[in-house]
Amino acid sequence: MKKRLPYGLSDYERIKTEEYYYIDKTHHIPTLEEAPDFLFFLRPRRFGKSLLVNMLIAYYDVNYKEKFQRLFGDTYIYAHPTKRKHSYYIMKFDFSAVDITRYNESFKHHLNLRVDDFVERYDIDISFKTQEPIDRLETLFDYSSKHSLPIYIFIDEYDNFVNKLLVSDMSNYKDVVTTKEALYKQFFTMLKVGTSSNNSAIRKMFFTGVSPLALYDVTSGSNIGSNISINRKFNDFTGVTKEELHQLICHYNLEDKKELIVTRCDAWYDSYRFHQDTPHTLYNSDMILYYIYHLISSQQEPDQLIDVNVRTDYSKLKYLVYTNQKLNGNFELLSRLLRDEQVTISELKDNFSAFEMLQTTNFSSFLFALGFVTIEKRFLSINLKIPNQTIKKIVADFIENAYRDIDFNLQLQRFNEHLAHFALDGDLKLFEYLNEQVKAQSSIRDYIEGEAFMKGFLIAYLSLNPYYEVKSEAEVTKGYVDILLNPIRDEIVYGGVIELKYISKSHFTQELLEQKIQEAKAQLARYDITQIPNLKQKEFLKVVLIYRSWELVHCEIFQGEE
């Protein structure tokens, strides 16, 4: 019997008792127990962290002892249990529940709620002299130590509300993570106290989150736990492997669509790698379940291949790309990333401050934490690449919003209408339309300098279309295609191969223009695009674009060898 698909669910007990499909991650539990006792595990949004936490709670909670067979009977850990199974008193916090509009009051309420829940669940006979959460935690930890009640602390989304503060009001963030009297800082101090005595109450801690910023800033760079996020052993702790995807396909009798599913998921949801020596990549859990859900429920792919839940709101990161009301080096790095699909850094940092985000290594490491880039390879330096088409569109959307903030407003609907005419009729008006908008809106011209910018600028807008997968620098035998437009849907008639050349105003001559046109045509004639993986079987139009500074001076479809 086919099980229900747990799209959007993170309640492990419900998944197991209500016959939902579960991708078994319990084989990682023995490895987890070999790690230090106090751990941080960071992954991008919607990567299965909350479900992981709830599974671990069901395994370690003393109150779940009688439910072991029911909740784990068909998992790896049922046949290979560890000695620590059902050995702890669990205290779980979820900081996504904190309301940032009244963060002190809301955080205080959440801490007290979790303390009261702990006391009630384990029927603890204790009285508190105050409603101050730090004092109550201290009293509870002291009681647990004296009565030998080993506590396992879980914090899901430890950085959620402080990250929201970071993007809404830097001064509030600074107060919360650096001021000695701040409740958030006091909370982590109390956790450290709870681990430091003989027969200490807190025996283990496991925190999940997205980035290390709050961890670094609230502890002033000192460690209260080990960060296992880029530890090779835990690469697959969340996410979906290719083998797990194939098992999912078989379970739901989708073998007849297997080639389509794997091709589409590889392009749109795959390629996450969290350690350079890991031979395989991962799919985003939410994206896979979203896609499979639509295949099952409607017997076809979703109209929108990107789940709205994985999108990152531009307003939440806007502060990172502006300095003194101008686009800064971080924006340039994002633009280069979209254009080249990769960046190179000397090291990947797992511990850095929100107050030092203009440093290239820190910002690149932050993009890695968000899932905007992933590890491609490492030799003397680390190559980070955009993992898939979903993230490419998210980055492109981010860049498009930044352009809007400097008053360049391209009507995307109109642009995509022109692109639809290219897709169906081979019409090149979209390039003329973009040029007209640059000509009419002078604000963008201050940033236009060089072929690299023009290429990145064009890719940013092309990446926001619903018709094509956009690839930059796609490798072929005799070079790299500047921009490849690979059709997504069958009804699209034409794909596109674009070769772009740039001439500065000071160097422009008609002779040089003709030379650049011939160079572009010669390159297009050499390219054998059939070597590019997962290419749609369509006619690909070869397009020549020549720019004089920001101005499009030549645009044509190259019909063949000349």
Secondary structure by P-SEA (a helix, b strand, c coil): cbbbbbcccccaaaaaaacccccccccaaaaaaaccccbbbbbccccaaaaaaaaaaaacccccccccccccccccccccccccccccbbbbbbcccccccaaaaaaaaaaaaaaaaaaaaaccccccccccaaaaaaaaaaaaaaacbbbbbbbcccaaaaaaaaaccaaaaaaaccccccaaaaaaaaaaaaaccccccccbbbbbbccaaaaaaaaccccccccccccccccccccccaaaaaaaaaaaccccaaaaaaaaaaacccccccccccccccccaaaaaaaaaaaaacccccccccccccccccccccccccccccccaaaaaaaaaaaccccccccccccccccccccaaaaaaaaaaaccccccccccbbbbccccaaaaaaaaaaaaaaaaaaccccaaaaaaaaaaaaacccccaaaaaaaaaaaaccccccccccaaaaaaaaaaaaaaccccccccccccccccccbbbbbccccccccbbbbbbbbccccccaaaaaaaaaaaaaaaaaccccccccccccbbbbbbbbbccccccbbbbbcccc
